[in-house]
Amino acid sequence: MPGIDECLQEAMSLPGARGAALVDWTSGLALGTAGAAPAGDHETSAAETAELARAAAEFDTFTAPDTTVPAPPGPPGAPGTTDGPPVEDLIVTTRAGYHVLRFVETTSFDSSVLLHLWLDRDTGNLALARLRLRDLAERLVLG
């Protein structure tokens, strides 16, 4: 189970990765960074990323439960159940790249943490990045 530094280094090994950060989206602070920062400064990037994450996590449009699909069976917190953060990830595309923000569910830390991966548009693989970030978020150990 990787810690923050190992998690960010794994994220940076993805094709096209330009930068990665673990961000507390409540405070806007970077808990760890690797590679380059989109705005040239990791703290500025973390604050701006946190603002976007807060907006998505707080608006009913994005957090309302889908009542057309029945919730999967299982105990609360089991894989595939609908409790936990209502937003899994956000993707922002720009002309030069992709920003993938993956919300991290935690038990030992306030659940206001996300992984931010900045990918080059020409060499990055968005689908692979989403899958790998999901895996990293599930294995990440904070504490």
C-alpha positions, 0 to 999 in steps of 0.5 A: 500500500503506497504512501503519498510519495509512492502514490505520486511517483506511480501517477507520474509513471503514466504515459504523458504525465506532466505533474501530480498532486495530492490535495486537501480540497477543503483547505486548498493545500497540497499534501504532496506534489511531483513533476511540474505544476500547471500554473507554474506553482504547486500551491496555486494549482492546489488552491484552484483545483480545490475550488473546482472540486468543492464546486462539483462536490457541493452542487446538487446537479452532480451529487444527487443520487440517480434514482433510475438505477437501483443501488447495488446490494451489499453493506455500506462501504462495499465496492459498488455501493452508493455511499461515499463521495458522490463525485468519483472524479472530474476531468477538465480538458484543455487544448494542451492537456487533461486534468484528472481529479480523483476523489480519495475515500479515506478512513484515517483522514478527513475525506477531503482529499483528491489526486490531481494528475496533469496529462499531456494531451498528445502523449497521455492516455485519459482512459488509462489514467482514470483507471490507474488513479482509481486504483491508486486512490483505493490503495493510498495510505494516509496517516 
